[in-house]
Amino acid sequence: MAETVTALRGKALLKKAKELANLPRRELAKACGYYTTTKGGETRVNLTDFYDALLDARGIALDPEAKKSTRGREASYRVSVHQNGQLVIGSTYTQAMGLKPGDEFEIKLGYKHIHLIQVDESEKDGETEAA
């Protein structure tokens, strides 16, 4: 029976893939945990699972029907301003992006648009050291 390794997912996968971008595809997939070792000691890299996980981590669904849930609303990519002046993005989008409570964003205003730029952990640390 083959031994399976726990593979990286979500933000951790994207971060590791970015750090090791100079590696060949198979080595990158293996470094991210997308391989199995057979009882004979042979290592097999699972590139398909690796690519699927990368797409999923970036919020790209190749088979949108497979992940449909019967709970909640379907994402419409459209929101409106509430009476109290707030805009609510909703959990469908934050889950699709792999966001967690406490994640921070920088807000940049433009003419009729808003950019939300996620603040990296390294940027947060740099702000506290500089202060």
Secondary structure, DSSP 8 states (H G I E B T S, - for coil): --EE-----HHHHHHHHHHTTTS-HHHHHHHTT-EEE-TTS-EEE-HHHHHHHHHHHTT--S-GGGG--SSS----S-----TTS-----HHHHHHTT--TT--EEEEEETTEEEEEE--HHHHHHHHHH-
